[in-house]
Amino acid sequence: MNVSTRVLELSETIPDFPKPGIVFRDLTPAFADPETFRAIVDELGADVTGGFDVVAGIEARGFLLASAIAYATRTRLFPIRKQGKLPGDVLSEDYALEYGAASLEVNPSNLPQGSRVLIVDDVLATGGSCRAAARLVERSGSTVAGIGIVLALDGLGGVDALRDYDVSVLLTEPTQPIA
């Protein structure tokens, strides 16, 4: 099975979500298909130079991918949460979205110092959330082993924004306005 073709066939394009003028790519239907989800997990968890011992998922769909990859590779899971979702002492990192601003947080006590972390998420647009996640991993005393993305939207600068990291993208799709 060609995972890229299946992801595109199964995913949905939703205009004007979460705000007017934004075209949202929902990969949830691809995750719901067992064979496609297994292929995504297998590909994102492979080929990280030097390996990894922690998988970090960016809230929310990144959690689905990270937990499955951590289970399949028998590695530690590290959640990267939206602001205000974690108790205790947290590190926070602000970032710009294509439609606003947001903040991600981690509890660094849940990440062993010196870990090699694979960061995963579903869709890459401008790269803001992935850069923020990478900074949080580094500020926690660990190294970003790689960043795994299912779908990169070409033309929004996300891959370029992550040029300092080893980025693996399963498929790239040109951004096109929906009529």
Summary of the structure (lengths in Angstrom):
residues: 179
radius of gyration: 15.5
end to end distance: 31.0
largest distance: 48.7
contacts: 601
relative contact order: 0.17
helix: 31%
strand: 35%
